[in-house]
Structures are given as C-alpha cells and as structure tokens.
Amino acid sequence: MSRANQFVRGGMLYLLGAALLLFSTTARSQTSLEDALKPYSGDAAKGYIQPVADLFGANMNSGFYHGSEMSRWGFHLNVDIVAMVAKVGDAQKTYTANAPAGFSPATYQTTTIFGGEGAEISNSAIPGLKFKGSDGVFKTENFPLAVPQLSIGYIFGTEATIRYISVPTLGNDKFPATTLWGAGLRHSVNQYVPGLPIDLTSGFFYQSFKTGDIIKFTGLSIGAQASKSFSILTVYTGLAWEKSTLDLTYRSTDPTAPLDVDISMTGANTFRFTGGLCLSLGFAKIFADANFGSVTCFSGGIGFGN
C-alpha cells in the first residue's frame, strides 16, 4: 500500500473514531449535564450552557462543501468524513450569574459548562448558608464534531447533500439515543453566466442533532460559494447567513422555578466567511478550511468519489 493510500485510510479511520467518540461522550455526559442544570431556573441556565449553543452551532454549520465546480447534467457521487472543531476560549469558561433570592452579591462570576469549579456565595441573613454554582462538565480546550456526509448530482446543475449518524439507546437507557441528520442543496450559477473565471454556486443546508430528551440542536445556513482549480489544488471560499438553536428540557430543583424547564438559545454566529483548500489525489480528496464569524472554527476531512 502506498504512503498516500496509508495516509488516506488512516485519516478516514481517525475521523470515524472521532465521530463515535463524540457521540458516546455526549451520551455519557447527559446525566452530568442534567445534574449541573438542576439547581438553575431557565434564565440562570442560559448563561451556564450558552457557550455550547455558540460553539456547537458554529461547528454544525461547517464542512458542507470543498469546491463549486458542477456540470448541468451528469453522475456525481461523493462520500466525505468531515471533522469540525471550535476553540474554547476564556470567554466561554465563565459568565456573570444572578444570585438566588437572599444571597449576595446580587451578581457573581461563576463557571460555565466548560469551566472549573462553580463559585460559592453566602446568604445575606444566614452567613452559614451557602449556594454553590454548578461545576463545569466538559474540561476541554477544543469542542469537536465529526460526521459522514453524502453528496450526489447533477440534475439541472444541482447537487444534494445528506448527513446522518445515529447511536441507539444503550445500557438500559443509561446512554440515550443520539441522532444527527442534515440535508441541503447547491445550485450552479455558472450555467446562467457563461465565461465566469471561477466556479460559483449558491445553496442552503438544514440539520438537526438530538440526544435523549434533554438536548436538541437545529441549524440553518444559506449562502454562496466560489472556487478555482489549479491542477490538483482547489481554492474555495464562501459567505453565508446562518442560524442555530439549542433547546433544553430538564427538571429543576430550584424552589423558585417551575419543576419542568424548557429553554431555547440562539448560537452566536449570524454570518460567516469561509476559506479553504482541497487537494485531489485521484479518487480521494483531502480538504481543510477556516470559518470566521462571531465564533471561529475549523473543518476538514477526507472525501471519496468523482
């Protein structure tokens, strides 16, 4: 086996392993997350969990394309294994929380889901009575995601893309079922403007991620993409408007809040600029890009097809 083939095969196995690790870790963390959320009412929980909405949402809307060359008609099939990662910065590790009634100070700095130990504050009337914010659940500097996707075309210069991965319920419901699916379409603009010096497409993508009964993400991206090929190297870029939403459902132990809590948060990213490179090695492609918006994230992977 050649070194190039060994590299491609090893990279594919690594990304598949990363995908399985991510989803198993998410499943195992559900109980810890529920325990961390229980002391909070809906408003207090938003500050604690908002970094996940920002980082996961940015990751989820990444990695859909690595070029814009399309024909009007023809058979095209490509299978990609895509990995995405967003950096967990200091700003994602702490937030300003409102103290429960009777405790002081009225606002205090404590950890988010990505931080360390939660801060402790005292009751104004009973100094020995303490309230401690929840500790962090994910101790990491990088927040990853990995998923397989299939692209097929071309009909009237249109390509369809599908993402899907599912992990069933395991261990008598100890590890909840986890599913990510997504779908999108891209359409060639070059067929309407002959002679363009670059390949230009437009497209939209929608996807959903759900684990157990507590977490649900949805993401939407609409934008334009462009690329230029130089022998085996393709340079690609894109601009997109996007939206991601995190919905949380859990039971709170906060006596001042309803027992059943349902909250919804919007990810920080609204617009993004993407720039990347794709290297074609015959039947295989290796690609990587950087995505700049309110959250900076990176994606890359390996593709097989024509």
Buried (B, 14 or more C-beta within 10 A) or exposed (E): EEEEEEBBEEBBEBBBEBBEEBBBEBBBBBBBBBBBBBBBBBEBBBBBBBBBBBBBBBBBBBBBBBBBBBEEEEEBEBBBBBBBBBEBEEEBBBBEBEBBEEBEEEEBEBBBBBBEEBBEBBBBEEEEEEBEBBBBBBEEEEBBBBBBBBBBBBEEBBBBBBBBBEBEEBEEEEBBBBBBBBBBBBBBBBEEEEEEEBBBBBBBBBBBBBBBEBBBBBBBBBBBBBBBBEEEEBBBBBEBEBBBBBBBBBEBEBEEBEEEBEBEBBBBBEEBEBEBBBEBEEEBBBBBBBBEBEBBBBBBBBBBBE
